Amino acid sequence: MRRSIAFLPLATLLWVTWTHAPEPKRPVDNSPVIAITPVTMPPKRVLDRYLGPFHLEGAWQVTSDNGLVFGYSALVAQPYGRLAAFNDGAHSLWFSPPGAAPSKPRARRIVFEHTQRGKAWHDVESVAYDPASDRYWVGMEGVNAIVRLSPELHQTGRVEPAGMADWGTNTGPEAMTRLADGRFVVIREIPPTLAEPRLHDALLFAGDPVEHPHAQPFRFDGPDNFSVVDMAMLPDGRALVLMRRLLWPMPMRFAGRIVIADTATIRAGGVWRSAPLASLASVLPVDNFEAIAAVPEKDGRITVWIMSDDNAMRVLQRTLLWKLSVDPKQLPWPK
């Protein structure tokens, strides 16, 4: 009975995210007018209790007067401090966050080769990026596919890996990253069984998934009853994994976690262990955080950006942007 009750908020969130995200209908390039407004945060002593090694540099709400800000599920750091946020309607927002050199925001739409309509064919939930080639790979949750994109966000390849075939229509490749050696890691959003609420299906690709579709399976170990929603690489090979949980469906209340895992410890058929770092508790001004990016700084610290997905429900949810910083020397090395 307890497991059934615990599953209700998750089922509600899956229904909300599947039915409320709009289909892409906007132009390929439009000029959004966005506002980034500071959000009042609790005192430092409260933040320190939950954020662990992270220092909160600032928190903001992102809004737009023409409806071009909604539903972001993945973040990619870009040159000159800019961020690229991708949503589940195949749209992206390129903007300068607070502290970066100002630039004009841009809205860009992914151009897929297929002509099918419906959310399943445009449901981008994760993004990997290769700065050397300026190419992107997006994880498509609705059809459990990985699509490779050109720098202009045009499709150049597509694969439906056999290892992702049974990941479900709304519980698929929610987190994906490209390792420094060219391999790819993809993690399924939720555990496949309530009997093991910590273990998520995951795949390790030898290279570009479009060219190397046969991946090695393993499992990712995270906090109990939390969904994997995104991850970001650190320069030393460790990964920050963002996790999320719906605590209550109406009004929606969320909690989050940031954990760390060492990609050098991934083994085929094994369990990839993580260690907890921060608790994005519901007592803080949190929302449905689903996107994370890590940016190395000249002083050796790491700037960590996290962004929330409002599910295109602006009355009930917000698009929040947090800026955190951390000294990687203070972070553990999970075994």
C-alpha positions as CSV (number, residue, x, y, z in Angstrom):
1,M,0.0,0.0,0.0
2,R,2.8,2.4,0.9
3,R,4.5,1.9,-2.5
4,S,1.2,2.4,-4.3
5,I,0.6,5.7,-2.4
6,A,4.2,6.8,-3.1
7,F,3.7,6.1,-6.8
8,L,0.7,8.4,-7.1
9,P,2.6,11.7,-7.3
10,L,5.0,10.2,-9.9
11,A,2.1,9.0,-12.0
12,T,0.5,12.5,-11.8
13,L,3.8,14.1,-12.9
14,L,4.2,11.7,-15.9
15,W,0.7,12.6,-17.0
16,V,1.2,16.3,-16.6
17,T,4.5,16.4,-18.5
18,W,3.1,14.2,-21.3
19,T,-0.1,16.1,-21.9
20,H,0.7,19.7,-21.2
21,A,3.8,20.4,-23.3
22,P,2.8,22.1,-26.5
23,E,3.7,20.9,-30.0
24,P,6.3,23.0,-31.8
25,K,4.4,25.6,-33.9
26,R,6.7,28.7,-33.6
27,P,9.1,30.0,-36.2
28,V,12.7,28.6,-36.5
29,D,14.2,31.8,-35.4
30,N,12.3,34.4,-33.3
31,S,13.5,37.0,-30.9
32,P,12.1,36.4,-27.5
33,V,11.9,39.3,-25.0
34,I,12.8,37.8,-21.7
35,A,13.0,39.1,-18.2
36,I,15.3,37.6,-15.5
37,T,14.0,38.7,-12.1
38,P,15.7,37.9,-8.8
39,V,13.9,35.5,-6.4
40,T,14.1,36.0,-2.7
41,M,16.0,33.2,-1.0
42,P,16.3,32.1,2.6
43,P,19.2,33.2,4.8
44,K,22.6,31.7,4.3
45,R,22.4,29.5,7.3
46,V,19.3,27.8,5.9
47,L,20.9,27.4,2.4
48,D,24.0,25.9,3.9
49,R,21.9,23.3,5.6
50,Y,20.6,22.0,2.3
51,L,23.2,22.9,-0.4
52,G,26.2,21.3,1.2
53,P,29.4,22.2,-0.7
54,F,27.6,24.5,-3.1
55,H,27.4,28.2,-2.6
56,L,24.3,30.0,-4.0
57,E,25.4,32.9,-6.2
58,G,21.9,33.9,-7.2
59,A,18.4,32.7,-8.1
60,W,16.0,34.2,-10.7
61,Q,12.7,33.6,-12.5
62,V,12.8,33.7,-16.3
63,T,9.7,35.0,-18.0
64,S,8.8,36.2,-21.5
65,D,6.1,38.5,-22.8
66,N,5.6,36.5,-26.0
67,G,5.4,33.0,-24.6
68,L,8.8,31.8,-25.8
69,V,10.0,30.6,-22.3
70,F,8.6,27.2,-21.3
71,G,9.4,23.6,-20.4
72,Y,13.2,23.4,-20.3
73,S,14.7,19.9,-19.7
74,A,18.3,20.3,-20.6
75,L,21.1,23.0,-20.4
76,V,24.3,23.4,-22.5
77,A,27.0,25.9,-21.6
78,Q,28.1,28.0,-24.6
79,P,31.0,30.4,-25.3
80,Y,31.1,33.8,-23.6
81,G,29.0,32.6,-20.6
82,R,25.9,32.0,-22.6
83,L,23.5,29.1,-22.0
84,A,21.4,27.1,-24.4
85,A,18.2,25.6,-22.8
86,F,16.2,22.9,-24.7
87,N,12.6,22.0,-24.1
88,D,10.3,19.1,-24.8
89,G,8.7,20.9,-27.7
90,A,11.9,20.9,-29.8
91,H,12.6,24.6,-29.1
92,S,15.6,26.1,-27.5
93,L,16.5,29.4,-25.8
94,W,20.0,30.9,-26.2
95,F,20.6,33.6,-23.6
96,S,23.1,35.4,-21.4
97,P,22.4,34.6,-17.7
98,P,23.2,37.2,-15.0
99,G,26.9,37.9,-14.8
100,A,27.6,37.0,-18.4
101,A,28.3,39.5,-21.2
102,P,24.9,40.8,-22.4
103,S,23.6,39.5,-25.7
104,K,20.3,39.3,-27.5
105,P,18.3,36.2,-26.6
106,R,17.5,33.8,-29.5
107,A,14.9,31.2,-29.9
108,R,15.9,28.3,-32.1
109,R,13.9,25.3,-33.2
110,I,15.3,21.8,-33.9
111,V,14.7,20.8,-37.5
112,F,14.0,17.0,-37.6
113,E,13.8,15.0,-40.9
114,H,10.5,13.4,-40.0
115,T,7.2,15.0,-40.6
116,Q,5.2,13.3,-37.8
117,R,3.4,15.5,-35.4
118,G,2.7,15.0,-31.8
119,K,4.7,15.3,-28.6
120,A,6.4,11.9,-28.9
121,W,8.3,13.0,-32.1
122,H,9.6,16.2,-30.6
123,D,10.1,15.3,-26.9
124,V,13.6,16.4,-26.2
125,E,14.6,15.6,-22.6
126,S,18.4,15.4,-22.7
127,V,21.2,16.9,-24.7
128,A,24.9,16.1,-25.1
129,Y,27.3,18.5,-26.8
130,D,30.8,18.2,-28.4
131,P,32.4,21.7,-28.4
132,A,35.1,20.6,-30.9
133,S,32.6,19.8,-33.6
134,D,29.8,22.1,-32.3
135,R,27.4,19.2,-32.7
136,Y,24.5,18.2,-30.4
137,W,22.8,14.9,-29.6
138,V,19.3,15.0,-28.2
139,G,17.6,12.2,-26.2
140,M,14.0,11.8,-27.4
141,E,11.8,10.4,-24.6
142,G,8.6,9.7,-26.5
143,V,10.2,7.3,-29.0
144,N,13.4,6.4,-27.1
145,A,15.7,7.7,-29.8
146,I,18.9,9.7,-30.0
147,V,19.1,12.3,-32.8
148,R,22.4,14.0,-33.8
149,L,22.2,17.6,-34.8
150,S,24.4,20.0,-36.8
151,P,25.5,23.3,-35.3
152,E,22.4,24.8,-36.9
153,L,20.3,22.2,-35.0
154,H,19.4,20.3,-38.2
155,Q,19.1,16.5,-37.9
156,T,22.2,14.6,-39.3
157,G,21.5,11.2,-37.9
158,R,19.0,9.2,-35.8
159,V,19.0,5.9,-33.9
160,E,16.7,3.9,-31.7
161,P,19.1,1.9,-29.6
162,A,18.0,-1.7,-28.8
163,G,19.0,-1.1,-25.2
164,M,16.4,1.7,-24.9
165,A,13.5,-0.2,-26.6
166,D,11.7,-1.0,-23.4
167,W,12.3,2.3,-21.5
168,G,8.7,3.3,-21.8
169,T,7.0,6.2,-23.6
170,N,7.4,8.8,-20.8
171,T,10.3,7.4,-18.7
172,G,13.1,7.3,-21.3
173,P,16.5,8.9,-21.9
174,E,16.2,11.8,-19.5
175,A,19.9,12.3,-18.9
176,M,22.7,12.1,-21.4
177,T,26.3,13.3,-21.6
178,R,29.4,13.0,-23.8
179,L,32.6,11.9,-22.1
180,A,36.0,13.5,-22.9
181,D,37.0,10.4,-24.7
182,G,34.0,10.4,-27.0
183,R,31.8,7.8,-25.2
184,F,28.2,8.6,-24.3
185,V,26.3,7.9,-21.1
186,V,22.5,7.8,-21.1
187,I,20.3,7.2,-18.0
188,R,16.7,6.3,-17.8
189,E,14.4,8.6,-15.9
190,I,12.8,6.3,-13.3
191,P,13.7,2.8,-12.0
192,P,12.1,0.1,-14.0
193,T,10.6,-1.5,-10.8
194,L,9.3,-0.3,-7.5
195,A,11.2,-3.2,-5.8
196,E,14.5,-1.4,-6.5
197,P,13.7,2.4,-6.2
198,R,17.3,3.4,-6.4
199,L,18.4,1.6,-9.6
200,H,18.0,3.2,-13.0
201,D,18.7,1.5,-16.4
202,A,21.7,3.1,-18.1
203,L,23.8,2.6,-21.3
204,L,27.4,3.3,-22.2
205,F,28.0,3.9,-25.9
206,A,31.5,3.4,-27.3
207,G,31.1,6.7,-29.4
208,D,28.5,8.6,-31.3
209,P,25.3,6.6,-30.6
210,V,24.3,7.0,-34.3
211,E,27.5,5.3,-35.4
212,H,27.8,3.0,-32.3
213,P,24.2,1.9,-31.5
214,H,25.2,-1.2,-29.6
215,A,25.7,0.0,-26.0
216,Q,26.8,-1.7,-22.8
217,P,24.1,-1.8,-20.2
218,F,24.6,-0.9,-16.5
219,R,22.6,0.6,-13.7
220,F,22.8,3.9,-12.0
221,D,22.3,4.1,-8.2
222,G,20.7,7.2,-6.9
223,P,18.5,8.3,-3.9
224,D,15.3,6.3,-3.2
225,N,12.3,7.3,-5.3
226,F,14.0,10.2,-7.1
227,S,13.9,10.5,-10.9
228,V,17.1,11.2,-12.9
229,V,16.5,14.4,-15.0
230,D,19.9,15.6,-16.3
231,M,23.6,15.5,-15.8
232,A,26.7,17.6,-16.4
233,M,30.4,16.6,-16.7
234,L,33.2,18.1,-14.6
235,P,36.7,18.4,-16.1
236,D,38.1,15.6,-13.9
237,G,35.6,13.0,-15.2
238,R,33.1,13.1,-12.5
239,A,29.4,13.8,-13.3
240,L,26.9,15.9,-11.5
241,V,23.5,14.2,-11.7
242,L,20.3,16.2,-11.1
243,M,17.4,14.3,-9.6
244,R,13.8,15.3,-9.0
245,R,10.7,14.1,-7.1
246,L,7.1,15.3,-7.1
247,L,6.0,15.5,-3.5
248,W,2.4,16.5,-4.0
249,P,0.4,16.9,-7.2
250,M,-2.0,19.8,-6.5
251,P,-0.6,22.4,-5.9
252,M,2.6,20.9,-7.3
253,R,5.4,20.7,-4.7
254,F,8.8,19.3,-5.8
255,A,12.1,18.3,-4.2
256,G,15.4,17.8,-5.9
257,R,18.9,16.3,-5.3
258,I,22.3,16.8,-6.8
259,V,24.6,13.8,-6.6
260,I,28.0,13.0,-8.0
261,A,29.4,9.9,-9.7
262,D,32.8,9.0,-11.2
263,T,32.5,8.0,-14.8
264,A,35.7,6.0,-14.5
265,T,33.9,3.5,-12.3
266,I,31.2,2.6,-14.9
267,R,31.3,-1.1,-15.7
268,A,29.2,-3.1,-18.1
269,G,26.5,-5.0,-16.2
270,G,27.6,-3.3,-12.9
271,V,26.1,-0.6,-10.7
272,W,27.4,3.0,-11.0
273,R,27.4,4.4,-7.5
274,S,26.7,8.1,-6.6
275,A,27.2,10.2,-3.5
276,P,24.7,12.9,-2.3
277,L,25.8,16.6,-2.4
278,A,22.8,18.9,-2.1
279,S,19.1,18.7,-1.2
280,L,16.8,21.0,-3.1
281,A,14.3,20.8,-0.4
282,S,10.7,22.0,-0.7
283,V,11.3,24.5,2.0
284,L,13.4,26.4,-0.5
285,P,11.9,28.3,-3.5
286,V,12.3,25.3,-5.8
287,D,10.3,24.1,-8.7
288,N,10.5,21.2,-11.2
289,F,14.3,21.4,-11.7
290,E,15.2,19.3,-14.8
291,A,18.3,20.9,-16.3
292,I,21.9,21.3,-15.2
293,A,25.1,22.7,-16.7
294,A,28.6,22.9,-15.2
295,V,31.1,25.6,-16.3
296,P,34.8,25.5,-15.2
297,E,36.1,28.9,-14.0
298,K,39.6,30.3,-14.2
299,D,40.1,30.1,-10.4
300,G,39.4,26.4,-10.5
301,R,35.9,26.6,-9.1
302,I,32.9,25.3,-11.0
303,T,29.8,27.3,-11.8
304,V,26.7,25.1,-11.8
305,W,23.5,26.3,-13.4
306,I,20.1,24.6,-12.8
307,M,16.9,25.4,-14.5
308,S,13.3,24.3,-13.9
309,D,10.6,23.0,-16.4
310,D,7.3,24.8,-15.9
311,N,5.5,22.2,-18.1
312,A,3.9,25.2,-19.9
313,M,1.7,25.7,-16.8
314,R,2.8,29.2,-15.9
315,V,0.1,29.8,-13.4
316,L,1.1,26.7,-11.3
317,Q,4.8,26.5,-12.0
318,R,7.8,28.8,-12.7
319,T,10.9,28.7,-14.9
320,L,13.6,29.2,-12.2
321,L,17.3,29.6,-12.8
322,W,19.8,29.1,-10.0
323,K,23.6,29.8,-10.1
324,L,25.7,27.7,-7.8
325,S,29.4,27.6,-7.3
326,V,31.6,24.8,-5.9
327,D,35.3,23.9,-5.4
328,P,35.7,20.5,-7.0
329,K,38.4,19.7,-4.4
330,Q,35.6,19.6,-1.8
331,L,33.6,17.0,-3.8
332,P,33.8,13.2,-3.0
333,W,35.0,10.5,-5.3
334,P,32.3,7.8,-5.1
335,K,33.6,4.2,-5.4
